[in-house]
């Protein structure tokens, strides 16, 4: 298998899917979590969200309702939050419905619900909730291709929380905050209706999927990345296609872990595999040398990001690297979809999140668990959270140290090896093999709060997997 880039390098060049759960109760969730969202010291005396906004009902977990819901959102427990909306007064319920609509990829509904309350939330003094609302709105505008509104929203987010954001939060807004101002005068992208088609993808020298595209009739291969917030193109390709490159530039750091300078351009006509045509596609231009991998000698030509990929509608990736596409807008009446075995998935920033059944359980009503699926990493592992539920399965085994590649600042932790791990996706059960199981946490909430990370070596054990952005359904087919 080809050498993968380090986590810092591959963050924006390949899908990172998070598979999440709805636990049986909020108190059981909080008992397992080590991280709680900090709230202002004077929150009890801060202005409230109108006469109906008092949420402090108290729970057996010892947390008031607003703190509990904010923690559930931080832990990706969207189904559990959804189930509790009926207990809230109208205004708080509107706020959380707007945030959930953002996670459900319904940007229009999210904007409709959150725009009227953002100033009220800001005045309430609830820093955590305000950050959730402003970040959701910024993502909504970007998904809608409203570059001006998205620029203002990200600038407001950065200004309001200057000095109050974690390193991970700053990395997440690094690209949109710097790059969106370059595109404020760009036209809105449109696309032509297209019937279903298939793409023969190829594995590049990094072991990731490239798909054939045409940039104004020039044939190229671009990386497929549903989680990249923007489409990217190399300077050499942009010049070859005769595209106009902006004079203005932006400096970013989170794409490769190194400083990069990017410009913007508009591609008049862009087609995927000569089938689905986009018009006036915004793409950001990088210098070729900034996106080159010396060890594998792989030069990134371009990246097809979320904005374009969600327009593809439904993508099924098979074990022979064939991709079946059912576009969101079709010429002929769409065929009936087979949703057997599917589960809902959600978007949270650059993460795709869905509910899986409890590993090793044959009970359909068993509590679900959350996993990260990293389709650009070779390291599949299960965390100490998984080990806590399955420790009796490793008696007599020898421990080995497990280290994250490219993360020298995170010390190795002891781990066992699980020969077979069953996974339930809706009513379909499959198995992955020879997986490291960590016995101790890394000390990072982003890694320790999930039950595992499924990398390329796990995905390659599937017959196919499907992300349908039209229905927000995820499906798999075992070999």
Secondary structure as UniProt FT lines:
FT   HELIX           7..10
FT   TURN            11..13
FT   STRAND          16..20
FT   HELIX           26..32
FT   TURN            41..42
FT   HELIX           43..45
FT   TURN            51..52
FT   TURN            60..61
FT   HELIX           65..74
FT   TURN            75..76
FT   HELIX           78..83
FT   HELIX           85..87
FT   HELIX           90..103
FT   TURN            104..105
FT   HELIX           107..114
FT   HELIX           115..117
FT   HELIX           118..124
FT   HELIX           127..143
FT   TURN            144..145
FT   HELIX           147..160
FT   TURN            161..163
FT   HELIX           167..179
FT   HELIX           180..183
FT   TURN            184..185
FT   STRAND          190..191
FT   STRAND          197..200
FT   STRAND          202..203
FT   TURN            205..206
FT   STRAND          209..215
FT   TURN            216..217
FT   STRAND          218..224
FT   TURN            226..227
FT   STRAND          232..234
FT   HELIX           235..240
FT   TURN            241..242
FT   STRAND          250..252
FT   TURN            254..256
FT   STRAND          260..272
FT   TURN            273..275
FT   STRAND          276..286
FT   HELIX           288..291
FT   STRAND          292..293
FT   TURN            294..297
FT   STRAND          298..299
FT   STRAND          302..304
FT   HELIX           306..309
FT   HELIX           310..312
FT   STRAND          314..318
FT   TURN            319..320
FT   STRAND          322..326
FT   TURN            340..341
FT   STRAND          343..348
FT   TURN            349..350
FT   STRAND          351..357
FT   TURN            359..360
FT   TURN            364..365
FT   STRAND          371..374
FT   TURN            375..376
FT   STRAND          381..382
FT   HELIX           384..390
FT   HELIX           391..394
FT   TURN            395..396
FT   STRAND          400..402
FT   TURN            405..406
FT   TURN            408..409
FT   STRAND          413..425
FT   TURN            426..427
FT   STRAND          428..438
FT   HELIX           445..448
FT   STRAND          452..454
FT   HELIX           456..459
FT   TURN            460..461
FT   STRAND          462..468
FT   TURN            469..472
FT   STRAND          473..478
//
